Amino acid sequence: MFRPGSGKESFLDLSFVTPFQNSEFSSPNDFRGKVFPREPSVGKDEVPKSTFTHLGQIPSTMVSLTNEGKANLQRIVTEAVQNGEAPAIVYGVSNLEGEIAFAQAGQRVLNDPSSGTVDKNSIFWVCSQTKLIGSLAVFQLIEQGKLTLDTPAAEVLPELTNIVVLDGATTRPAKSPILIRHLLNHTSGLFYVEGGLVPYGLPLNYVTAYPKEDPVGEFYRVLKGSYPGIPLKADPGTEYNYGYSTDTLGFVVQRLTGKSLEQYFKDHIFGPIGITAASFHRTSDLSNKAVSLSLRNEADRSLGSSVDRDAIIEHEPGQVNLHLAGVGLHISLADYLALLRHLLRIHAGLPVAHPIISQTTAKSLFQPTLNDKQAEMLNEWKKPHQFGDNFQWGNALCLNTTDWPGRRKKNSGWWFGWAGTYYFMDPTTGIAAVLGTQVVPSRDPEVISIWKRLEEALYAGLSNE
């Protein structure tokens, strides 16, 4: 763990929308202290329709998965673990009503049968899948009128007042401020600075231990380093650069609400959906279900011993002084899938008990936001990682711009986590899927191959009957 000192595109205007306008709650503060039912996990009849906010009608047909399809998912998962492609795998699928499949194989700790078999309630460090949740929190504040897409981030975070663009061996002042819209689609200019741990490769600001006093300020002091200001790769709004944009959104949420990100997520996102196994802190309850992180030997592609997560990033309660919306969350795949289903139901205009965002916002997540140059930069970044091509970025999601034959449809939203987790939402088909394993280095080719094979088997097994 690194310690400091030791060595303008067109966007949808969402400012007038409130997610509470059709709800029994008049403001987000009304969520505090409430006990919420979980979103339906098997079928819509589990929760009385009278408890829902009606945004639309349930369609007459709902996609399902055949028994053969379920068996094929389990076969792929089992064989992948037996063949050493992954240490352990959990794969879950949901339609708009609830879970339709979970397949799992492997132990929580590699080569340790006593650790128990992984399942949908096992805890995964989902890393960059935290970004979706951090972005949703910002959209809640936009809907409440506390922010707009054109709010300069420096109005909330003075640490971003002095920003400079790297220009070869020199720097120059940025031509414009970073806006909230730039942070949502990674055109802020903020980027991941080299200098993290090898072979794990996490960037420096993620492996730094932060003090209790002014951890956000310390984050930007570490990022600034020896530069005259906070370094950007390009002027805000001009280029796509993946980096610390969502972490910055998380700091905006904390500054505006006066809550830690841990508490805000619980009160305004996890609570309304019924998510209980999610935290920036690896508590004893979560640790007892956590899947260990394994290291891939890049020479022979074998899986080696478990990696000490605490040597990479702080997780322990009482030691986490900075909640990072770009990397920090631990959650079960059952709970992450519940979040994705919640968003798909809102998007489709279906009944939702306690919607965390409006339907207008949900639809905006799947709308492209990058110009041609920015989209080209996104696709160039993706090519080495075998994900495909022709991508766009919405307001929190990477988007398919075409149908993938035998797989997800155009305008599906997806992303992944540094330690081996993946997800997608396909609004056209009405399904979401999650995959969890824990392998470094990141973007493991074997895991990406498993992800593709499972998706192909999933779509081959879907039925509208």
C-alpha positions as CSV (number, residue, x, y, z in Angstrom):
1,M,0.0,0.0,0.0
2,F,1.5,3.4,-1.0
3,R,1.6,6.1,1.6
4,P,2.2,9.7,0.6
5,G,5.7,10.9,1.5
6,S,7.0,7.3,1.3
7,G,9.0,7.2,-1.6
8,K,-20.0,20.8,-25.7
9,E,-22.0,17.9,-27.0
10,S,-25.8,17.7,-26.7
11,F,-27.0,16.0,-23.5
12,L,-30.5,15.4,-22.2
13,D,-31.6,18.0,-19.6
14,L,-32.7,16.0,-16.5
15,S,-32.9,18.9,-14.1
16,F,-36.7,19.0,-14.0
17,V,-37.3,15.3,-13.2
18,T,-37.7,13.9,-9.8
19,P,-37.7,10.1,-9.1
20,F,-40.1,10.7,-6.1
21,Q,-42.9,12.3,-8.0
22,N,-44.9,9.1,-8.3
23,S,-43.9,7.7,-5.0
24,E,-45.0,7.7,-1.4
25,F,-41.8,9.5,-0.6
26,S,-41.5,13.2,-1.2
27,S,-37.8,13.5,-0.8
28,P,-34.7,11.3,-0.5
29,N,-34.5,12.0,3.2
30,D,-37.8,10.0,3.6
31,F,-35.8,6.8,2.8
32,R,-33.9,7.0,6.1
33,G,-34.9,4.4,8.7
34,K,-37.3,2.6,6.2
35,V,-37.2,-1.1,5.7
36,F,-37.7,-1.9,2.0
37,P,-38.8,-5.1,0.4
38,R,-36.3,-6.7,-2.1
39,E,-37.2,-6.3,-5.7
40,P,-38.8,-9.5,-7.0
41,S,-36.2,-12.2,-7.4
42,V,-38.3,-15.0,-8.9
43,G,-41.6,-13.7,-10.2
44,K,-43.7,-10.6,-10.1
45,D,-46.4,-12.3,-7.9
46,E,-43.9,-12.4,-5.0
47,V,-44.6,-8.7,-4.3
48,P,-48.2,-7.5,-4.5
49,K,-48.7,-5.3,-7.6
50,S,-50.6,-2.8,-5.3
51,T,-47.2,-1.9,-3.7
52,F,-45.7,-0.7,-6.9
53,T,-45.5,2.7,-8.5
54,H,-47.2,2.0,-11.9
55,L,-45.1,3.5,-14.7
56,G,-46.5,1.1,-17.3
57,Q,-47.9,-2.3,-18.0
58,I,-46.1,-5.7,-17.6
59,P,-45.8,-7.1,-21.1
60,S,-47.9,-10.1,-22.1
61,T,-44.7,-12.2,-22.8
62,M,-41.5,-12.3,-20.8
63,V,-38.3,-13.9,-22.0
64,S,-37.4,-17.0,-20.1
65,L,-34.5,-19.6,-20.2
66,T,-35.1,-23.2,-21.1
67,N,-34.0,-26.0,-18.9
68,E,-31.5,-27.0,-21.6
69,G,-30.2,-23.4,-21.6
70,K,-29.7,-23.5,-17.8
71,A,-27.9,-26.8,-18.1
72,N,-25.6,-25.4,-20.8
73,L,-24.7,-22.4,-18.6
74,Q,-23.8,-24.7,-15.7
75,R,-21.8,-27.0,-18.0
76,I,-19.7,-24.1,-19.3
77,V,-19.0,-22.8,-15.8
78,T,-18.1,-26.2,-14.4
79,E,-15.8,-27.1,-17.3
80,A,-14.1,-23.7,-17.2
81,V,-13.2,-24.2,-13.5
82,Q,-12.1,-27.8,-14.0
83,N,-9.9,-26.8,-16.9
84,G,-8.2,-24.1,-14.9
85,E,-9.6,-21.2,-17.0
86,A,-10.8,-19.5,-13.8
87,P,-10.5,-20.3,-10.1
88,A,-14.2,-20.0,-9.4
89,I,-17.2,-18.6,-11.3
90,V,-20.6,-17.4,-10.6
91,Y,-22.9,-16.4,-13.5
92,G,-26.4,-15.0,-13.0
93,V,-29.2,-14.0,-15.4
94,S,-32.4,-12.0,-14.8
95,N,-35.3,-11.1,-16.9
96,L,-37.6,-8.2,-16.1
97,E,-39.4,-10.2,-13.4
98,G,-36.6,-11.8,-11.6
99,E,-33.6,-14.3,-11.6
100,I,-33.9,-17.0,-14.3
101,A,-30.6,-18.7,-13.8
102,F,-27.5,-18.9,-11.5
103,A,-24.6,-21.2,-12.3
104,Q,-21.6,-21.6,-10.1
105,A,-18.4,-23.7,-9.6
106,G,-15.2,-23.6,-7.6
107,Q,-14.2,-22.8,-4.1
108,R,-14.0,-19.3,-2.4
109,V,-10.3,-19.9,-1.9
110,L,-8.3,-21.5,-4.7
111,N,-7.5,-25.2,-4.0
112,D,-9.1,-25.0,-0.5
113,P,-12.3,-27.2,-0.4
114,S,-12.8,-26.2,3.2
115,S,-13.5,-22.6,2.2
116,G,-16.8,-23.7,0.6
117,T,-18.3,-23.4,-2.9
118,V,-19.1,-20.1,-4.4
119,D,-22.7,-19.1,-5.0
120,K,-24.8,-16.1,-5.8
121,N,-24.4,-14.7,-2.3
122,S,-20.6,-14.9,-2.4
123,I,-18.9,-11.5,-2.1
124,F,-16.9,-10.1,-5.0
125,W,-14.7,-7.0,-5.2
126,V,-16.4,-5.5,-8.3
127,C,-14.0,-2.6,-8.7
128,S,-15.0,-0.5,-11.7
129,Q,-18.6,-1.8,-11.5
130,T,-18.8,0.6,-8.6
131,K,-18.8,3.4,-11.3
132,L,-22.4,2.7,-12.4
133,I,-23.6,3.2,-8.8
134,G,-21.6,6.3,-8.3
135,S,-23.1,7.8,-11.5
136,L,-26.6,6.9,-10.4
137,A,-26.0,8.8,-7.2
138,V,-25.1,11.9,-9.2
139,F,-28.2,11.5,-11.3
140,Q,-30.3,11.5,-8.1
141,L,-28.8,14.9,-7.2
142,I,-29.5,16.2,-10.7
143,E,-33.1,15.1,-10.5
144,Q,-33.3,16.9,-7.1
145,G,-32.0,20.1,-8.7
146,K,-28.7,20.1,-6.6
147,L,-26.6,19.8,-9.8
148,T,-27.0,20.1,-13.5
149,L,-25.0,18.4,-16.3
150,D,-23.3,21.8,-16.8
151,T,-22.3,22.4,-13.2
152,P,-18.5,23.0,-13.0
153,A,-17.1,20.3,-10.7
154,A,-14.8,22.9,-9.1
155,E,-17.9,24.6,-7.7
156,V,-18.3,21.6,-5.4
157,L,-14.6,20.5,-5.3
158,P,-12.3,23.5,-5.2
159,E,-9.4,21.0,-5.6
160,L,-10.3,21.1,-9.3
161,T,-9.9,24.8,-9.7
162,N,-6.4,24.6,-11.0
163,I,-6.3,22.0,-13.8
164,V,-3.5,21.7,-16.4
165,V,-3.2,19.8,-19.7
166,L,-0.1,17.7,-20.3
167,D,1.6,19.0,-23.5
168,G,4.6,16.8,-24.2
169,A,7.2,17.6,-21.5
170,T,5.3,20.7,-20.4
171,T,1.9,21.7,-19.2
172,R,-0.6,24.5,-20.0
173,P,-3.7,25.7,-18.3
174,A,-6.9,23.9,-19.3
175,K,-9.1,26.0,-21.7
176,S,-12.3,25.2,-19.9
177,P,-13.5,23.7,-16.6
178,I,-14.5,20.1,-15.9
179,L,-18.3,19.8,-16.0
180,I,-20.5,17.1,-14.5
181,R,-21.3,15.8,-18.0
182,H,-17.6,15.3,-18.7
183,L,-17.2,13.2,-15.5
184,L,-20.2,11.0,-16.5
185,N,-18.8,10.0,-19.9
186,H,-15.0,10.1,-19.2
187,T,-14.3,13.2,-21.3
188,S,-13.0,15.2,-18.3
189,G,-9.4,14.7,-19.2
190,L,-8.7,12.9,-15.9
191,F,-6.8,9.7,-16.5
192,Y,-5.2,6.9,-14.7
193,V,-1.6,7.9,-13.9
194,E,1.0,5.1,-14.2
195,G,2.7,4.0,-11.0
196,G,0.5,1.3,-9.4
197,L,1.6,-2.1,-8.1
198,V,3.1,-4.6,-10.6
199,P,1.9,-7.2,-11.6
200,Y,-1.5,-6.0,-10.5
201,G,-1.4,-2.7,-12.2
202,L,-3.8,-0.6,-10.2
203,P,-3.1,3.1,-10.6
204,L,-1.4,5.0,-7.8
205,N,-4.4,6.8,-6.4
206,Y,-6.1,3.5,-5.8
207,V,-3.2,1.9,-3.8
208,T,-2.6,4.9,-1.6
209,A,-3.5,4.8,2.1
210,Y,-5.5,8.0,3.0
211,P,-5.6,9.8,6.3
212,K,-8.8,10.5,8.2
213,E,-8.2,14.2,7.9
214,D,-9.1,15.6,4.5
215,P,-8.8,12.3,2.5
216,V,-10.3,13.9,-0.7
217,G,-7.7,16.7,-0.5
218,E,-5.0,14.1,-0.2
219,F,-6.4,12.2,-3.2
220,Y,-5.9,15.3,-5.4
221,R,-2.5,16.1,-3.8
222,V,-1.3,12.6,-4.8
223,L,-2.8,13.0,-8.3
224,K,-1.1,16.4,-8.7
225,G,2.3,15.1,-7.7
226,S,4.9,17.5,-9.1
227,Y,2.7,19.1,-11.7
228,P,1.6,22.7,-11.3
229,G,-2.0,21.7,-11.2
230,I,-4.3,18.6,-11.5
231,P,-3.0,16.9,-14.7
232,L,-5.4,16.2,-17.6
233,K,-4.6,14.4,-20.8
234,A,-6.8,16.8,-22.8
235,D,-9.0,19.8,-22.4
236,P,-12.4,18.9,-20.7
237,G,-15.0,17.7,-23.2
238,T,-12.6,17.1,-26.1
239,E,-11.3,13.5,-25.7
240,Y,-12.3,10.2,-24.1
241,N,-9.9,9.1,-21.4
242,Y,-10.8,6.5,-18.9
243,G,-9.7,7.4,-15.4
244,Y,-10.6,9.1,-12.1
245,S,-13.8,10.8,-13.4
246,T,-16.2,8.6,-11.4
247,D,-14.2,8.9,-8.2
248,T,-14.6,12.6,-8.6
249,L,-18.3,12.2,-9.0
250,G,-18.3,10.3,-5.7
251,F,-16.5,13.1,-4.0
252,V,-19.1,15.5,-5.4
253,V,-21.9,13.4,-3.9
254,Q,-20.2,13.4,-0.5
255,R,-19.5,17.1,-0.5
256,L,-23.1,18.0,-1.5
257,T,-24.9,15.6,0.9
258,G,-22.6,15.7,3.9
259,K,-22.7,11.9,3.9
260,S,-20.0,9.3,3.3
261,L,-20.5,7.4,0.0
262,E,-21.0,4.3,2.1
263,Q,-24.0,5.9,3.9
264,Y,-25.4,7.6,0.8
265,F,-25.5,4.3,-1.2
266,K,-27.2,2.5,1.7
267,D,-29.8,5.3,2.2
268,H,-30.6,6.1,-1.4
269,I,-29.7,3.2,-3.7
270,F,-29.2,-0.1,-1.8
271,G,-32.0,0.5,0.8
272,P,-34.8,1.2,-1.7
273,I,-33.8,-1.9,-3.8
274,G,-33.4,-4.2,-0.8
275,I,-29.7,-4.7,-1.3
276,T,-28.0,-5.8,2.0
277,A,-24.7,-7.4,1.0
278,A,-22.7,-4.4,-0.3
279,S,-20.1,-2.2,1.3
280,F,-16.8,-0.3,0.8
281,H,-15.7,-2.1,4.0
282,R,-15.0,-5.8,4.1
283,T,-16.8,-6.4,7.3
284,S,-16.6,-9.8,9.1
285,D,-19.9,-10.8,7.5
286,L,-18.7,-10.0,4.0
287,S,-15.2,-11.5,4.6
288,N,-16.8,-14.8,5.5
289,K,-18.4,-14.9,2.1
290,A,-15.6,-13.2,0.1
291,V,-14.0,-14.9,-2.9
292,S,-10.2,-14.8,-2.8
293,L,-8.2,-13.1,-5.5
294,S,-6.0,-15.4,-7.6
295,L,-2.9,-14.6,-9.7
296,R,-2.6,-15.8,-13.3
297,N,0.9,-16.9,-14.3
298,E,1.3,-15.1,-17.6
299,A,4.0,-17.5,-18.8
300,D,2.1,-20.8,-18.7
301,R,-1.4,-19.4,-17.9
302,S,-1.8,-21.4,-14.8
303,L,-3.5,-20.0,-11.7
304,G,-1.2,-19.5,-8.7
305,S,-1.8,-18.7,-5.1
306,S,-4.2,-16.2,-3.6
307,V,-3.3,-12.5,-3.6
308,D,-3.5,-10.4,-0.5
309,R,-6.1,-7.8,-1.4
310,D,-5.2,-5.7,1.6
311,A,-1.7,-5.3,0.2
312,I,-3.3,-3.7,-2.9
313,I,-6.1,-1.5,-1.5
314,E,-7.5,-0.8,1.9
315,H,-10.7,-2.8,2.7
316,E,-10.9,-3.3,6.4
317,P,-13.5,-1.4,8.5
318,G,-11.9,1.5,10.4
319,Q,-9.1,1.7,7.9
320,V,-11.0,2.9,4.8
321,N,-10.9,6.7,5.1
322,L,-11.8,7.4,1.4
323,H,-14.7,5.7,-0.4
324,L,-13.7,5.4,-4.1
325,A,-16.7,5.4,-6.5
326,G,-14.4,4.1,-9.2
327,V,-13.1,0.9,-7.6
328,G,-14.1,0.3,-4.0
329,L,-17.3,-1.8,-3.7
330,H,-17.8,-5.4,-2.4
331,I,-21.2,-6.9,-3.3
332,S,-22.9,-10.2,-4.0
333,L,-23.8,-10.9,-7.6
334,A,-27.4,-11.6,-6.5
335,D,-27.5,-8.0,-5.2
336,Y,-25.8,-6.5,-8.3
337,L,-28.2,-8.3,-10.5
338,A,-31.1,-6.9,-8.5
339,L,-29.7,-3.4,-9.2
340,L,-29.6,-4.1,-12.9
341,R,-33.1,-5.6,-12.9
342,H,-34.3,-2.5,-11.1
343,L,-32.9,-0.2,-13.8
344,L,-34.3,-2.3,-16.6
345,R,-37.8,-2.2,-15.1
346,I,-37.6,1.5,-14.7
347,H,-36.3,1.8,-18.3
348,A,-39.2,-0.4,-19.6
349,G,-41.8,1.6,-17.7
350,L,-42.7,-1.4,-15.5
351,P,-43.9,-1.3,-11.9
352,V,-41.1,-0.5,-9.4
353,A,-41.7,-0.3,-5.7
354,H,-39.2,2.4,-4.8
355,P,-37.5,3.7,-8.0
356,I,-34.1,5.2,-7.4
357,I,-34.2,7.2,-10.6
358,S,-36.8,8.4,-13.1
359,Q,-37.6,6.6,-16.3
360,T,-36.2,9.6,-18.2
361,T,-32.9,9.2,-16.5
362,A,-32.9,5.4,-17.0
363,K,-33.3,5.9,-20.7
364,S,-30.5,8.5,-20.8
365,L,-28.1,5.8,-19.5
366,F,-28.4,4.0,-22.8
367,Q,-28.1,7.1,-25.1
368,P,-24.7,7.7,-26.8
369,T,-22.9,10.8,-25.7
370,L,-19.5,10.7,-27.5
371,N,-18.7,12.5,-30.7
372,D,-16.9,10.5,-33.5
373,K,-13.4,11.4,-32.3
374,Q,-14.2,10.4,-28.7
375,A,-15.9,7.2,-29.8
376,E,-12.8,6.3,-31.9
377,M,-10.6,6.8,-28.8
378,L,-12.9,4.5,-26.7
379,N,-12.7,1.8,-29.4
380,E,-9.0,2.0,-29.8
381,W,-8.6,1.5,-26.0
382,K,-10.9,-1.5,-26.2
383,K,-9.3,-3.3,-29.1
384,P,-6.3,-4.9,-27.2
385,H,-8.7,-6.4,-24.7
386,Q,-10.8,-8.6,-27.1
387,F,-14.1,-7.0,-26.1
388,G,-15.2,-6.2,-29.7
389,D,-15.6,-2.9,-31.5
390,N,-18.1,-0.1,-32.4
391,F,-18.7,1.0,-28.9
392,Q,-20.2,4.2,-27.6
393,W,-20.5,5.6,-24.0
394,G,-23.7,6.7,-22.4
395,N,-24.1,8.5,-19.1
396,A,-22.5,5.7,-17.0
397,L,-22.4,2.7,-19.4
398,C,-20.4,1.4,-22.4
399,L,-22.9,0.8,-25.2
400,N,-23.1,-1.6,-28.1
401,T,-23.9,0.4,-31.3
402,T,-24.8,-2.8,-33.3
403,D,-26.5,-6.1,-32.6
404,W,-24.0,-8.8,-31.8
405,P,-25.1,-12.0,-33.7
406,G,-26.3,-14.6,-31.2
407,R,-25.6,-12.2,-28.3
408,R,-26.8,-8.8,-26.9
409,K,-28.7,-6.3,-28.9
410,K,-27.8,-2.8,-30.0
411,N,-27.7,-0.2,-27.2
412,S,-27.1,-2.8,-24.6
413,G,-25.1,-1.3,-21.7
414,W,-22.2,-3.0,-20.0
415,W,-18.9,-2.8,-18.1
416,F,-16.5,-4.8,-16.0
417,G,-14.4,-4.8,-12.9
418,W,-10.6,-4.9,-12.6
419,A,-10.6,-8.1,-10.6
420,G,-12.6,-10.2,-13.0
421,T,-16.3,-9.3,-12.8
422,Y,-18.6,-8.4,-15.8
423,Y,-22.2,-7.3,-16.4
424,F,-24.5,-6.2,-19.2
425,M,-28.1,-5.0,-19.6
426,D,-30.0,-5.6,-22.8
427,P,-33.2,-3.5,-22.7
428,T,-34.3,-4.8,-26.1
429,T,-34.4,-8.4,-25.0
430,G,-35.2,-7.6,-21.4
431,I,-32.4,-9.4,-19.6
432,A,-29.3,-8.6,-17.6
433,A,-26.4,-10.9,-16.7
434,V,-23.5,-10.8,-14.3
435,L,-20.3,-12.9,-14.1
436,G,-18.0,-13.1,-11.2
437,T,-14.5,-14.5,-10.7
438,Q,-11.4,-12.9,-9.0
439,V,-8.3,-13.0,-11.2
440,V,-5.4,-10.7,-11.8
441,P,-3.9,-9.3,-14.0
442,S,-7.0,-7.5,-15.1
443,R,-8.9,-8.3,-18.4
444,D,-7.9,-11.9,-18.3
445,P,-8.2,-13.5,-21.8
446,E,-9.5,-16.8,-20.4
447,V,-12.2,-15.0,-18.4
448,I,-13.2,-12.9,-21.4
449,S,-13.6,-16.1,-23.4
450,I,-15.8,-17.6,-20.7
451,W,-17.9,-14.4,-20.7
452,K,-18.4,-14.7,-24.4
453,R,-19.3,-18.4,-24.4
454,L,-21.8,-18.0,-21.6
455,E,-23.5,-15.1,-23.4
456,E,-23.8,-17.1,-26.6
457,A,-25.3,-20.1,-24.6
458,L,-27.6,-17.7,-22.8
459,Y,-29.1,-16.2,-25.9
460,A,-29.4,-19.7,-27.6
461,G,-31.4,-20.9,-24.6
462,L,-33.9,-17.9,-24.4
463,S,-37.5,-18.5,-25.0
464,N,-40.6,-16.3,-25.3
465,E,-43.0,-19.1,-24.7
